[in-house]
């Protein structure tokens, strides 16, 4: 009985470690690798080195499955996986970028910045955001059209779940952001020249939709002083954002996209990385030399430093994904020409 219990415990530990690897890898190699792990558990019941090695190898395997590392796979598959990685990176970037930007728009609504760096940062970041949003919409058009054609043929195998996930996340985010946007702190700001750089409704929506990107999570006492419904929204909204990202990512993996569409998406990705780089540059102006500004309205906190780190990581992923997609496209075109 004890031996059987010990075997069950080793099997559970092996399954937990296997979660570091992507699903396709587990389906192909999981059973064999689990047997090796269980045998190693018998010889070395506790080993931090083994766990660390499995975790690292799993992360590398996930990056490879996402088309970000390792040898280029079959060109069309490489372009598809790079597109998914690019989309996830862009979505992550937009969340943290709009959160940082909405913080600046509140101060901008109330007072003119007292440093050139903050002014330049606000203009550059606003242009970048207003470019990234339509790029994301343009990228979604051919994918949505392909999905509609599948619906017209009543062939929704594997697509119904991701589509519902996307629609549910979008509905929750839009309704919640419109409701909580009424409490935007920029309302009632003192008019001044160039105050209208960003429409108040846009700024309020982005502020409300990214309200959960906050340092208040590290201060539970202060967080609990907020209205309960607002705290609930801060907990629900990231789940809604996740649905908006996961749904399309799963759909792209299950749709048959033509090489022309994949090439178009890659081109948009290159333009998006330029806009992302512009936003990161502008945010650096603010964080490094902007200063707190009048009445501390433009103060940059720890959360903004964390946000900049996330932005830089998302930019790096997007740049890598577009680069690998371009190389895969060249390979695909060369093979077609031959």
Steps between C-alpha positions, in 0.01 A plus 500: 500500500781739588684415177185570300446830683860593432457418131187717481683788666790472254255496209334818630837671536593398147173639362556829683848536350370412154272805511806712423489356147249596228204273438621370164833401654323320787278307260802380302762444769316533831453132595862407431636804680273436800643148532854642501404754765339238722813283478713799594270576795583154639874570485482868598181576693582871524707693247471874436735461205267252331195719553684807372624315193152370416352849547764663280467234230121539511522877454738453206258246350213746539701775332579259219133405467421873481744537213744716694799268541659198339513409131238640265221246461289445188471858359121543512487350851787726610314806369183393681676445833691827462172678431352361823810606696486846339133539584552404865799735527303786344203439731726498808672813377170681441373418849804639681554781251145631531522467878811717507361738242168541683693601811663781303170609346355567846784740584481651150130572552568703813822687427769580245818294568788704635771310308561457128569128555149435630345698217700310238420171672128574498496589132714202391309252717164632375603468136628146563180388675279658234701310237506163680123480548408528129787263412348242734160549336649470150671177607170362626307563174629207286486262794142602576409465132646149486303412812178639348553289188542193719175591676323536165608145413383388846843368574576625849688194621743618768402866453177540694674501840770759410239721330272497804800566722591807296142633488447450873828670590429790266147550633613499864788739431296750297203509739721522809734762356211719387344477846814567704626758252242735650729525802804610297718731715565727202142625493475870586861585418599864452502602131833594345653513153552149347291337773289341228790289368313191623117482496366462853278203410793304357717577803221401741440169320867402501535600865201290606600196290851494650406594855631164620859588401563658837744496789202484738516119476813524716308705759189298595399745773479790253335280238223394737415865558372514139132425426441126484366517145815678383725238658285232335549672165876513556493122554267419209643728230835316458305178446299678230822620336638144513188375319550765233853372441456123542194477276665645185827315571318166502301599191813589299650160579185329368430711192646438156660834414646554154868596452379841379311561826795381708729733304260791554491431874881489508519837327258651752711348776810683371312831507369420847850436636604847380204654685582292807858622492372857477282452806785347701724794402236751606441326832874507567496879454233524768644249747860622476461876473133589531479593866187494716359817343249743652325361809673167440265434206769340282671294769642168378476218753639150536210358298613711205851354522350151503279597208800620300672165559192316370485733198864432416447123529188513281689707242783245496253214445322690223829581326612136518165371376489734199861419412441124503174542309677700229769235464237227481313696233814537291555126527138434399525733199830343392354148517194613303720656231696176466 
